[in-house]
Amino acid sequence: MASLGLWIAVPVGWLYVGSQVQFLTGSVGAALAAAMIGFVLTVALVVRLLLWLSLKLGDLREARGLPSSGSAPLEGVLVVSASVAFVLFLAWFYLLSGASPFPIS
């Protein structure tokens, strides 16, 4: 669930914050800066949280006498969730937003 939140809730939340910054300041540049900086920092924090949870899971597995799975499950979940998010973004961008991959002359 946290990886889905990483690629869905975090960007949507920062887009909302950016829209509020633009509304208050009237500056698109300030809104984009706030959204991009906030997004990058939040992703860094969430990835650290996910890494910590993965390490705790390994510690708990070892305490129960089970073999540690390392960080491989976390890496797989992040790669798959990022890939799915990227494909969904491309589908939205080219199919639903009205953007064309070829410029019309």
N, C-alpha and C positions, 0 to 999 in steps of 0.2 A: 504494500500500500504506500509506503514511503517513497518508493521509486516512481510510482504514478503521480504522487503529489509533487515530486521533484520536477516532472516534465509537464504537468497540467496546472496544478494549483499555484505554483511559484510564478510561472510566466503570467498567468491571468491576474494574479494579485499585483504584480509589479506593473502590468499594463493599466490596471485601475489606479494605482498610485501615480503613475505617469500622467494619466488623464486628469487627476486632481491637481497635480502640479501645473499642468498646462492651463487648467481652469483658473487657478489662483494667480499665476504669474503672466499668463498670455504668451509664454515662450515655449515654442515647440522644442527648441534645443535643450532647455532646462528639463523639460518633461522626458525627452529621450535620454539625457544624461542620468537623471534620477532612476529611470526604469532600468537602464543597462547596468549601471553600477550596483543598484540594489539586487538585480537578478543574479549577477556574477557572485556577489558576496553571499547571497542566500544559498545559491547552489553549492558554493564552497562549504558553507556551514552544514548543509543537509548531507553532503557527501561525507564529511567528517563524522556526523552523527551515525550514518549508515555503517561506516567503517568501525566505529566504536561498538555498535550493536553486533556486527559480524564477529568482532574479536571476543565480545562477551559470550556469544553463542558458542564459539570454539572453546572458551574456558569452561563453560557449563557442560559441554559434551565431554571434555576431558575429565572433569570432576565426577561425572557419572560412569567413567570407564569406557566411553565410546571414543572412536578415533576422531580427531579434530578434522574438520573439513576445510580449514584455512579460510582464505578470503575468496576462493573460487566461486562459491555461490553468489556472493555480492557482485563480483565482476560480471558474471553472466547476467544477473538481473539488470544491472546498470546498462550493459551493452544492448540487451534485448529491448529494454524500455526506451533507451535513447533512439534505437533504430525504428521502433514503432512510432515514437513521437515524430521523428523526422519524416517518415513516410506519410503519416497523417497530415503533417504540416504541408508537405508538397502537394498532396491531394487537395487540401483546402485551397492552397494558393493558386494552383492551376485550374481546378475544376469549379470552385465555388466563389472565389474572390473576383473573378473576371479578368485576372491577369493572363496575358498571352505569352507563351514561350518565344514567339517570333514577333518582332516589332512590325506593325502594320505601316507601310509607307504610303 
